[in-house]
Amino acid sequence: MKHFRKELWFNLPTRRGFVNITSELQSCLRESGIQEGLLLCNAMHITASVFINDDEGGLHRDFERWLERLAPEKPYDQYDHNGYEDNADAHLKRTVMGREVVVAVTAGKLDLGPWEQIFYGEFDGKRRKRVLVKIIGE
């Protein structure tokens, strides 16, 4: 069995945002040479997420509003975690959106549904964060 590991780095200029990383993951898959197997992609920071959904701006705005209702950023003093930091809401948002995705690799391609795309979700940005890509297979 072959394996491949790479880190992708992100530094969003805003506190929150979504980045379509599907093409970067397809590039990693080509670089790996693996034709059949599994691709794992996970955020290596507890205030960021990797998830699969549709690449549609209205949906992303819906996610933003929905997450902000579930875990509003402000007032900061509503959270016990906030003291040294002001990012308790980002931890909660990450928990809802998830840490990772696992995607089947078939015939050298990501085996995604017709509308599925892979996203990096940032909930406490303005600093460098990394995402792990691990591919195993033949």
BALO-359460 format. One record per residue: x, y, z of N, C-alpha, C in turn; residue in three letters. Coordinates in steps of 0.02 Angstrom, whole numbers. Each point is the difference from the previous one (the first is absolute). Layout:
SITE      n.X      n.Y      n.Z     ca.X     ca.Y     ca.Z      c.X      c.Y      c.Z    aa
SITE        X        Y        Z        X        Y        Z        X        Y        Z   Ala
...
END
This chain:
SITE      n.X      n.Y      n.Z     ca.X     ca.Y     ca.Z      c.X      c.Y      c.Z    aa
SITE       42      -59        0      -42       59        0       44       62        0   Met
SITE      -19       50      -39       36       64       -3      -34       50       48   Lys
SITE       38       50       19      -28       53       42       31       66      -21   His
SITE      -37       53       13       20       68      -19      -24       47       54   Phe
SITE       42       49       17      -18       49       51       22       70      -24   Arg
SITE      -44       48       10       16       69      -18      -40       46       46   Lys
SITE       29       58       14      -36       51       39      -17       58      -46   Glu
SITE      -61       23        4      -23       60      -34       -5       55       53   Leu
SITE       21       60      -18       -2       56       48      -48       54      -24   Trp
SITE      -36       29       48      -48       52      -14       10       58       49   Phe
SITE      -13       61      -25        2       59       42      -53       47      -26   Asn
SITE      -62       -9       23      -55       42      -23        5       69       32   Leu
SITE      -14       52      -39        5       69       26      -59       19       44   Pro
SITE      -50      -44        4      -61       14       40       -4      -51       57   Thr
SITE      -42       16       48       -9      -47       57      -31      -65      -23   Arg
SITE      -50        4      -45      -34      -60      -24       -2       -1      -76   Arg
SITE       -1      -61      -26       -6       -7      -72        3      -73      -21   Gly
SITE      -20      -12      -62        1      -67      -29       41        1      -64   Phe
SITE       44      -49       -8       43       -4      -59      -10      -69      -32   Val
SITE      -16        0      -64       -6      -63      -36       70      -27      -12   Asn
SITE       15      -58       28       67      -30       -6        0      -63      -44   Ile
SITE      -55      -12      -35       -6      -60      -41       57       -5      -50   Thr
SITE       16       54      -36       52       -4      -51       69      -13       32   Ser
SITE       13       28       59       64      -13       34        5      -74       19   Glu
SITE      -56      -29       21        0      -71       19        8      -44      -62   Leu
SITE      -30       19      -56        9      -37      -62       74        3      -22   Gln
SITE       32       57       10       72        6      -16       41      -46       45   Ser
SITE      -17       -3       64       35      -45       45       -8      -72      -22   Cys
SITE      -60      -18      -21      -13      -68      -23       42      -17      -62   Leu
SITE        3       47      -48       42      -11      -59       73       -9       20   Arg
SITE       23       44       46       69       -3       24       15      -67       34   Glu
SITE      -49      -28       35       10      -63       36        8      -60      -46   Ser
SITE      -32        3      -59        1      -57      -46      -46      -56       21   Gly
SITE      -38        9       53      -45      -52       24      -64        0      -43   Ile
SITE      -20      -60      -21      -58       -8      -44      -62      -25       37   Gln
SITE       11      -40       51      -56      -30       39       17        5       73   Glu
SITE      -44       28       40       14        6       71      -45       50       35   Gly
SITE       28       35       49      -37       49       39       41       62       10   Leu
SITE      -33       57       -1       31       64       15      -31       27       64   Leu
SITE       41       15       49      -21       31       62       24       72       -3   Leu
SITE      -43       46       17       19       71        4      -29       27       65   Cys
SITE       44       26       43      -24       27       63       35       64       20   Asn
SITE      -40       43       32       27       62       27       43      -16       61   Ala
SITE       58       31        4       46      -12       55       -5       53       54   Met
SITE      -54       38       -1      -12       53       49      -71       -7       26   His
SITE      -10       13       63      -65      -12       32      -51       56      -11   Ile
SITE       18       48      -42      -48       53      -19       -9        2      -76   Thr
SITE       14      -56      -33       -9       -6      -73      -31      -68      -14   Ala
SITE      -27       -6      -61      -37      -59      -18       15      -20      -71   Ser
SITE      -13      -63      -16       -1      -24      -69      -67      -37       -8   Val
SITE      -37       16      -52      -66      -31      -10      -16       -4      -74   Phe
SITE      -51      -39      -16      -23       -9      -69      -70       29       -5   Ile
SITE      -10       41      -52      -66       25      -16        2       31      -70   Asn
SITE      -53       36      -17       -7       32      -65       38       66       -2   Asp
SITE       28       17      -57       36       64       -8      -49       52      -26   Asp
SITE      -40       26       45      -52       48      -19        0       56       51   Glu
SITE        9       62      -24        8       57       44      -58       10       49   Gly
SITE      -61      -10      -23      -57        7       45        3      -50       58   Gly
SITE       21      -61      -15        6      -51       52       54       20       50   Leu
SITE       55       27      -25       54       21       46      -22       57       45   His
SITE      -39       46      -27      -28       54       42      -49      -29       51   Arg
SITE      -39      -50      -21      -45      -35       47       39      -33       56   Asp
SITE       55      -34      -17       43      -30       52       24       53       49   Phe
SITE       23       56      -27       26       54       43      -53       25       48   Glu
SITE      -60       13      -25      -54       25       43      -21      -53       51   Arg
SITE       -6      -62      -23      -22      -55       44       52      -11       56   Trp
SITE       64       -3      -18       52       -9       50        3       58       49   Leu
SITE      -10       60      -26        2       58       44      -60        0       49   Glu
SITE      -57      -27      -21      -56       -7       47       14      -53       52   Arg
SITE       32      -55      -21       16      -54       47       53       21       51   Leu
SITE       51       35      -24       56       20       43       23       70      -20   Ala
SITE      -36       51       24       18       68      -20       70       20       26   Pro
SITE       35       36      -42       68       23       19       -3       45       62   Glu
SITE      -47       47        0       -5       50       54      -67       -5       34   Lys
SITE       -5       19       62       52       29       43       50      -54       22   Pro
SITE       63       18        1       52      -47       17       -9      -29       71   Tyr
SITE      -27       40       45       -5      -22       70      -56      -51       12   Asp
SITE      -36      -19      -53      -52      -52        9       31      -70        6   Gln
SITE       65       -6      -15       33      -66        1       51       -3       56   Tyr
SITE        0      -56       36       49      -12       53       71       -6      -30   Asp
SITE        5      -26      -60       66       -9      -32       35       66      -13   His
SITE      -38       51      -17       31       64      -18       29       33       62   Asn
SITE       61       17       -5       38       33       52       62       25      -33   Gly
SITE       47      -46       -8       62       15      -37      -16        9      -74   Tyr
SITE      -47      -40      -26      -20        3      -70      -73       21       -6   Glu
SITE      -21       15      -61      -70       18      -11      -31      -45      -53   Asp
SITE       20      -65        0      -21      -43      -54      -41      -61       20   Asn
SITE      -35        4       56      -41      -57       21      -50      -19      -54   Ala
SITE      -29       51      -33      -49      -14      -53       31      -41      -56   Asp
SITE       64       12      -16       34      -36      -54        8      -74       18   Ala
SITE       13      -15       63        5      -69       21      -67      -36       -9   His
SITE      -53       34       19      -67      -30       -6      -19       -9      -74   Leu
SITE       14       49      -42      -16       -5      -71       38      -57      -33   Lys
SITE       63       -8       19       39      -56      -27      -30      -67       19   Arg
SITE      -24       -6       62      -30      -62       22      -61      -18      -42   Thr
SITE      -40       50      -18      -60      -11      -40       20      -19      -72   Val
SITE       48       34      -29       18      -10      -71       46      -60      -11   Met
SITE       33      -23       52       41      -60       -6       74       14      -11   Gly
SITE       39      -50       15       72        4       -3       28      -23      -66   Arg
SITE      -31      -50      -31       32      -34      -57      -51      -28      -49   Glu
SITE       28      -20      -57      -38      -39      -49       44      -58      -22   Val
SITE      -32      -54      -18       33      -57      -32      -37      -11      -65   Val
SITE       38       -3      -55      -29       -7      -66       31      -60      -35   Val
SITE      -41      -42      -30       26      -56      -39       37       26      -61   Ala
SITE       53      -36      -18       38       13      -61      -14      -58      -47   Val
SITE      -26       15      -59      -17      -50      -50       28       21      -67   Thr
SITE       39      -43      -30       31       13      -66       38       66        0   Ala
SITE       34       15       56       41       59        5      -37       65       10   Gly
SITE      -65       -4       16      -40       60        9      -37       -2       67   Lys
SITE      -15       59       28      -41        4       60      -70      -23      -18   Leu
SITE      -27      -47       36      -65      -30      -14      -54       40       36   Asp
SITE      -14       60      -26      -49       46       30      -66       -4      -38   Leu
SITE      -54       17       35      -65        6      -32       -2       58      -49   Gly
SITE      -53        6      -38       -3       50      -54        9       72       22   Pro
SITE      -22       18       60        6       69       23       49        8       57   Trp
SITE       30      -54       22       44        3       58       67       32      -15   Glu
SITE       19       45       45       65       34       -1       27       -2       71   Gln
SITE       65        8        7       32       -4       66       22       71       19   Ile
SITE      -15       19       62       13       67       24       42        1       63   Phe
SITE       41       52        5       33       19       62      -44       54       30   Tyr
SITE      -21      -10       62      -40       50       36       42       32       54   Gly
SITE        3       66       -2       40       38       50      -48       37       45   Glu
SITE       11       -6       66      -44       33       49       37       47       47   Phe
SITE       67        3       -6       41       46       40       63       16      -40   Asp
SITE       -9       35      -55       53       10      -49       49       54       17   Gly
SITE       31       26      -52       52       52        4       66      -28       27   Lys
SITE       11      -65       -9       64      -31       17        7      -65      -38   Arg
SITE       62      -23       -7       13      -61      -39      -25      -62       36   Arg
SITE      -33      -42      -39      -24      -64       26       11      -53      -54   Lys
SITE        6      -63       23       15      -52      -48      -54      -53       -1   Arg
SITE       -1      -34      -57      -46      -55      -13       44      -59      -22   Val
SITE      -13      -58       28       36      -61      -17      -36      -37      -55   Leu
SITE       38      -23      -50      -26      -43      -52       39      -66        5   Val
SITE      -35      -55       10       32      -66        4      -38      -45      -48   Lys
SITE       36      -31      -47      -30      -44      -49       34      -68        6   Ile
SITE      -41      -53        4       26      -68        2      -35      -40      -54   Ile
SITE       37      -47      -27      -29      -45      -50       52      -26      -48   Gly
SITE      -23      -21      -57       43      -29      -53       -4       42      -63   Glu
END
